[in-house]
């Protein structure tokens, strides 16, 4: 992928370790996470009921859906707790200085 495929979506300073941040890029909802000092990104919608994961919370390396409290592993997108049973897509991301980029 070329540098043109990376899109700046947030500042590192705007991320919170307890709550995801939702961004909309190239027609897609993306959720950003700050976990142990590293930044991760996934699809922004729950695969179970299409709720916005940015309205959920982060705990023990998982993002919890605000609708039914199912969860996904932030690093891999794997479904962890029911009723979620289908993984969400992990999105490549990187940080340069205070800028957070995702691959589009």
C-alpha positions in Angstrom: 0.0 0.0 0.0 1.2 3.5 -0.7 1.2 6.5 1.6 -1.9 7.7 -0.2 -3.8 4.8 1.4 -3.3 6.2 4.9 -5.8 8.7 6.2 -5.4 10.9 9.2 -8.4 10.4 11.4 -7.6 11.7 14.9 -5.0 13.1 17.3 -3.5 10.7 19.8 -4.4 13.2 22.5 -8.1 12.8 21.6 -8.1 9.1 22.5 -9.3 7.8 25.9 -8.2 4.4 27.4 -11.8 3.8 28.7 -13.8 4.7 25.7 -13.5 4.1 21.9 -13.5 7.0 19.5 -15.7 6.8 16.4 -14.6 8.2 13.1 -16.1 8.1 9.7 -13.7 7.7 6.8 -14.4 6.9 3.1 -17.9 5.9 3.9 -17.0 3.5 6.7 -17.5 3.7 10.5 -14.2 3.0 12.3 -13.7 2.7 16.1 -10.3 3.7 17.5 -8.9 2.4 20.8 -6.0 3.4 23.1 -4.8 0.2 24.8 -1.7 0.1 26.9 -0.3 3.0 25.0 -0.9 1.5 21.6 -3.6 2.5 19.1 -5.9 -0.1 17.4 -8.8 0.3 15.0 -11.7 -1.9 14.0 -15.0 -1.7 12.2 -17.2 0.7 14.1 -20.4 -1.4 14.1 -21.1 -4.4 16.2 -21.6 -7.5 14.1 -24.4 -8.7 16.3 -26.9 -5.8 16.2 -25.1 -3.0 14.3 -24.8 -0.7 17.3 -22.0 1.8 17.2 -19.0 0.5 19.2 -17.8 4.1 19.8 -20.8 4.3 22.2 -19.5 1.3 24.2 -16.6 1.1 26.7 -13.2 -0.6 26.9 -12.3 -3.1 29.6 -9.6 -5.8 29.9 -8.6 -5.4 26.2 -12.1 -5.7 25.0 -14.7 -3.3 23.6 -18.2 -3.8 24.9 -21.2 -3.2 22.6 -23.5 -0.6 24.2 -26.6 -2.5 23.1 -26.3 -6.0 24.5 -22.9 -5.9 26.3 -21.3 -8.5 24.0 -17.6 -7.9 23.4 -14.8 -8.1 20.9 -11.0 -8.4 21.4 -9.6 -4.9 20.5 -6.3 -6.3 19.0 -7.9 -9.0 16.7 -11.6 -8.1 16.3 -12.5 -11.6 17.5 -16.0 -12.0 19.2 -15.4 -12.8 22.9 -18.6 -12.5 24.8 -22.2 -13.4 23.8 -24.3 -12.5 22.2 -21.5 -11.5 19.8 -20.4 -14.5 17.8 -19.0 -13.0 14.5 -15.7 -11.1 14.5 -15.4 -7.5 13.4 -12.7 -6.4 11.0 -9.4 -5.1 12.4 -8.2 -2.0 10.5 -4.5 -1.2 10.1 -3.5 1.9 11.9 -0.4 3.8 12.8 0.7 6.8 14.8 3.1 9.5 13.7 3.7 12.1 16.4 0.2 13.1 17.6 -1.5 12.0 14.4 -3.5 8.7 14.1 -3.9 7.2 10.6 -5.9 4.3 9.4 -5.4 2.3 6.1 -8.2 3.0 3.6 
